[in-house]
């Protein structure tokens, strides 16, 4: 069985090869340090179509995109797709799209995608769009966001052990009125943990706020070790079961209020995002910057572990 990392490597090679449309099969396999036979067999087994078929289709999809969005002459588009003459390109394009390139330019299809067993398609300006390996739902995304939150709070708590008390209690210059006034690294980290403790108590039917817990680094780690799995079980389980709109009375409030499980998740993720950002900023000021911006991208999906730091190409033209 081909691993996801190996598959990504093969797809990266195919993607890079789009810039070299005249690359032959032997050369393409050489990029993977494999024989032509082994490379073709691996790609076909993993994607359901040979690398040659895949590349030709991707190049044709790119050509359709170029015709629809650019003003290059057809011969230039043909050469970019690996065809030696506009006549050969026109015949191949007409077989693929049912119309000549010039007609397609005047009336492009809403989608340039061609049928392919792999589900891999050209993605402008020069990348690939890959099908998901498993079916996902909005619930999956929400669960990953909650899991990222619980993980990141743990990482923040762990890093508070690497600073002294003076740093922990130093006022964070940027405060957010009505959420956390005069915050410190200790206070916002404590609030990230106590927020979970408070909602756990409410869901379990408690009638009073949980007592103030230990705010030392180890104390907050111990408290989170109890609160995080409890929150996931008490709140995320009913959400996963389709009961996000189920209402319960929170007797901790005075007077008692009604909430839903979905409302709790929305509340926690919204206000915790502010506190996580403040805590990460304070850690960065203290010289501890290995958490980046705390971006959930990697947990939810994709390779952009910190999308806020990605440099994007300037607009062309």
matplotlib code that plots the C-alpha trace (Angstrom):
import matplotlib.pyplot as plt

x = [0.0, 1.3, 1.6, 0.1, 3.6, 4.7, 1.5, 2.0, 5.6, 4.3, 1.7, 4.2, 6.3, 3.3, 2.5, 6.0, 6.1, 3.3, 5.9, 7.8, 5.0, 7.5, 8.9, 8.7, 7.7, 11.3, 12.3, 9.2, 9.9, 13.5, 12.3, 11.0, 14.2, 12.1, 12.1, 9.4, 7.6, 7.6, 6.6, 3.7, 2.5, 2.6, 0.7, -1.9, -2.4, -2.9, -4.9, -6.6, -4.9, -1.4, 0.9, 0.8, -3.0, -3.1, -0.5, -2.2, -5.6, -4.1, -2.3, -5.6, -7.5, -4.9, -5.1, -8.9, -8.3, -5.8, -8.1, -11.0, -9.0, -6.1, -5.3, -2.4, -2.6, -3.8, -0.4, 1.2, -1.4, -0.8, 3.0, 2.4, 0.3, 3.0, 1.7, 4.0, 1.4, -1.9, -3.6, -2.6, -3.7, -7.0, -7.8, -7.0, -8.9, -12.0, -12.0, -11.8, -14.2, -16.3, -15.5, -12.5, -10.1, -11.3, -14.9, -14.2, -12.5, -15.7, -18.0, -16.0, -17.6, -18.4, -15.9, -12.7, -12.6, -12.4, -13.5, -10.6, -10.5, -8.1, -10.3, -7.2, -7.7, -5.8, -6.2, -5.3, -2.8, -0.6, -1.5, -3.6, -6.9, -7.0, -10.0, -10.5, -9.2, -12.3, -15.8, -16.0, -18.8, -19.2, -19.1, -15.7, -14.4, -16.0, -14.5, -11.0, -11.4, -12.3, -9.5, -7.1, -8.3, -7.8, -4.4, -3.2, -4.4, -2.2, 0.8, 0.3, 0.0, 3.2, 5.1, 4.1, 6.5, 9.4, 8.9, 9.3, 6.5, 7.3, 6.7, 3.6, 2.1, 3.3, 0.4, -0.2, -0.3, -3.1, -6.3, -9.7, -12.4, -15.4, -13.5, -10.2, -9.2, -5.6, -4.7, -1.5, -0.1, -1.2, -4.7, -5.6, -4.1, -6.1, -9.3, -8.7, -8.7, -11.5, -13.7, -13.8, -14.3, -17.2, -19.1, -18.4, -20.1, -23.0, -23.6, -23.4, -26.1, -23.9, -25.5, -22.4, -19.3, -16.3, -13.8, -10.7, -8.1, -4.3, -2.8, 0.8, 1.9, 1.7, -1.6, -3.1, -1.7, -3.4, -6.7, -6.6, -5.9, -9.3, -11.3, -10.3, -11.5, -14.6, -15.5, -15.0, -17.2, -19.9, -20.3, -18.9, -20.6, -24.1, -23.1, -21.7, -24.9, -26.9, -28.1, -26.4, -29.7, -30.6, -31.4, -30.6, -30.8, -27.6, -28.3, -24.8, -26.1, -28.1, -30.9, -30.6, -30.2, -30.8, -28.1, -27.6, -24.5, -23.9, -24.0, -21.4, -19.0, -19.5, -18.9, -15.8, -14.1, -14.8, -13.6, -10.9, -9.4, -8.9, -7.3, -5.1, -3.8, -3.0, -1.2, 0.8, 1.7, 2.9, 5.0, 6.5, 7.5, 9.1, 11.2, 9.0, 7.8, 7.5, 3.7, 3.7, 0.3, -1.6, -3.2, -5.6, -4.9, -2.9, -5.4, -8.4, -6.7, -3.9, -0.2, -0.2, 0.7, 0.7, -1.1, -0.5, 3.2, 2.7, 4.1, 1.8, 2.8, 2.0, -0.7, 0.6, 0.1]
y = [0.0, 3.4, 5.8, 9.3, 10.8, 8.8, 9.7, 13.3, 13.0, 11.5, 14.2, 16.9, 15.5, 15.4, 19.0, 20.3, 18.5, 20.7, 23.4, 20.9, 19.6, 17.8, 15.7, 12.1, 9.1, 8.0, 11.5, 11.8, 8.5, 9.7, 12.6, 10.0, 7.9, 5.0, 2.9, 3.8, 0.6, 1.0, 4.7, 3.9, 1.0, 3.1, 6.0, 3.8, 1.7, 4.8, 7.0, 4.7, 6.2, 6.2, 9.2, 9.8, 9.9, 12.1, 14.6, 14.9, 15.5, 18.1, 19.9, 20.0, 21.3, 24.0, 24.8, 25.3, 27.6, 29.6, 29.9, 31.0, 33.6, 34.7, 36.2, 34.1, 32.9, 29.3, 28.2, 29.4, 27.5, 24.4, 24.6, 25.1, 21.9, 19.9, 19.9, 20.5, 22.1, 23.9, 21.3, 18.5, 20.5, 21.4, 17.8, 16.7, 19.6, 19.0, 15.3, 16.4, 19.3, 18.8, 22.2, 23.8, 25.9, 29.1, 28.3, 27.4, 30.7, 32.5, 30.3, 28.5, 25.9, 26.7, 24.1, 23.0, 19.7, 16.5, 13.1, 11.3, 8.2, 9.9, 12.9, 15.0, 18.2, 21.3, 24.2, 27.7, 29.2, 26.2, 23.7, 20.6, 20.1, 16.7, 14.7, 14.0, 10.6, 10.2, 11.8, 14.7, 16.8, 20.1, 18.0, 16.8, 20.3, 21.5, 18.5, 19.2, 22.9, 21.9, 19.3, 22.0, 24.4, 21.7, 20.8, 24.4, 25.4, 22.5, 23.7, 27.2, 25.9, 23.8, 26.9, 28.9, 26.6, 28.1, 31.7, 33.2, 34.5, 38.1, 37.3, 35.3, 38.2, 41.1, 43.0, 42.3, 45.7, 44.9, 44.2, 43.4, 45.4, 43.3, 40.1, 40.4, 43.8, 44.1, 40.6, 38.7, 35.5, 33.8, 35.2, 34.5, 31.0, 30.4, 31.7, 29.2, 26.4, 27.7, 28.3, 24.6, 23.9, 26.3, 24.8, 21.3, 22.2, 23.8, 20.8, 18.4, 20.4, 22.2, 25.1, 27.1, 28.2, 25.9, 27.2, 29.1, 26.5, 26.4, 28.9, 27.7, 26.1, 22.6, 23.4, 24.6, 21.5, 19.2, 21.1, 20.9, 17.2, 16.8, 19.6, 18.9, 15.3, 16.1, 18.9, 16.8, 14.1, 16.3, 18.8, 17.3, 13.9, 15.3, 17.6, 14.6, 12.8, 15.6, 17.1, 20.5, 22.3, 20.5, 23.0, 22.8, 25.1, 26.5, 26.9, 28.4, 31.7, 34.1, 34.0, 30.6, 30.7, 28.3, 27.2, 24.7, 22.5, 24.2, 27.5, 26.5, 25.4, 28.6, 30.6, 28.7, 28.8, 32.5, 33.9, 31.3, 32.5, 36.0, 34.6, 32.1, 35.0, 37.1, 34.2, 33.4, 37.0, 37.2, 34.0, 35.4, 38.6, 36.4, 34.7, 31.5, 31.7, 28.0, 28.1, 30.5, 32.3, 29.2, 28.7, 25.7, 25.1, 21.9, 20.4, 21.1, 20.3, 21.2, 21.6, 25.3, 24.8, 28.6, 30.3, 33.7, 33.5, 32.3, 34.7, 34.8, 35.7, 39.2, 39.6, 39.3, 41.8]
z = [0.0, -0.9, 2.1, 2.1, 2.2, -0.8, -2.7, -2.0, -3.3, -6.6, -7.0, -6.3, -9.1, -11.5, -10.5, -11.1, -14.4, -15.7, -16.2, -18.5, -20.8, -23.1, -20.3, -21.2, -19.0, -18.3, -17.2, -15.0, -13.3, -12.8, -10.8, -8.3, -8.6, -9.8, -13.0, -15.5, -14.9, -11.1, -11.2, -13.6, -11.5, -8.3, -9.7, -11.5, -8.3, -6.1, -8.5, -11.0, -14.0, -15.4, -14.9, -18.7, -18.8, -15.7, -17.1, -20.5, -18.8, -16.4, -19.2, -21.3, -18.3, -17.9, -21.6, -21.3, -18.4, -20.3, -23.3, -21.1, -19.0, -21.1, -24.4, -25.6, -29.1, -29.6, -30.8, -27.5, -25.5, -27.7, -27.1, -23.3, -23.3, -25.0, -28.6, -31.5, -33.7, -33.3, -35.5, -33.2, -30.2, -31.9, -32.6, -29.0, -27.5, -29.7, -28.6, -24.9, -24.9, -28.0, -29.6, -31.2, -29.0, -30.6, -30.0, -26.4, -25.9, -27.0, -24.9, -22.1, -20.0, -16.3, -15.3, -17.2, -15.5, -17.6, -16.3, -14.7, -12.5, -10.0, -9.2, -9.4, -11.4, -12.4, -10.0, -11.3, -11.6, -11.6, -8.9, -8.4, -6.5, -4.8, -3.8, -0.1, 1.1, 3.3, 3.3, 5.7, 7.1, 8.9, 12.1, 11.2, 10.8, 14.0, 15.9, 14.5, 15.6, 19.1, 19.2, 18.0, 20.7, 23.5, 22.1, 21.8, 25.3, 26.5, 24.5, 26.0, 29.5, 29.0, 27.9, 30.9, 32.9, 30.8, 32.1, 35.6, 37.8, 36.9, 33.2, 34.0, 35.9, 33.6, 32.1, 28.4, 26.8, 24.4, 26.4, 25.0, 26.9, 28.1, 27.6, 29.6, 31.0, 32.2, 31.1, 32.0, 30.6, 33.8, 33.8, 30.2, 30.4, 33.6, 31.8, 28.9, 31.5, 33.7, 30.7, 30.1, 33.9, 34.0, 31.0, 32.3, 35.6, 33.8, 31.5, 34.5, 36.3, 38.9, 40.8, 41.6, 39.8, 40.2, 42.8, 41.7, 40.7, 41.1, 38.6, 38.7, 35.5, 36.8, 38.5, 35.2, 33.4, 36.0, 35.8, 32.0, 32.1, 33.7, 32.0, 28.4, 28.0, 30.1, 27.7, 24.7, 26.2, 27.7, 24.9, 21.7, 22.1, 21.9, 19.0, 17.1, 17.7, 16.0, 19.3, 18.9, 19.3, 22.5, 25.2, 28.9, 31.9, 33.3, 37.0, 37.5, 36.0, 38.2, 37.1, 35.4, 31.6, 28.8, 26.3, 23.6, 23.0, 19.7, 21.4, 23.9, 21.2, 19.3, 22.5, 23.6, 20.2, 19.7, 23.1, 23.5, 20.1, 21.6, 24.8, 22.9, 20.7, 23.8, 25.4, 22.3, 21.9, 25.5, 25.1, 21.9, 23.8, 26.3, 23.6, 23.2, 19.7, 18.6, 18.5, 15.6, 15.5, 16.8, 13.4, 13.3, 9.6, 10.0, 12.4, 10.2, 6.9, 4.5, 4.7, 5.7, 9.4, 9.9, 7.0, 8.5, 7.6, 4.0, 1.3, -1.7, -5.2, -6.4, -8.9, -12.5, -15.3]

ax = plt.figure().add_subplot(projection="3d")
ax.plot(x, y, z, "-o")
ax.set_aspect("equal")
plt.show()
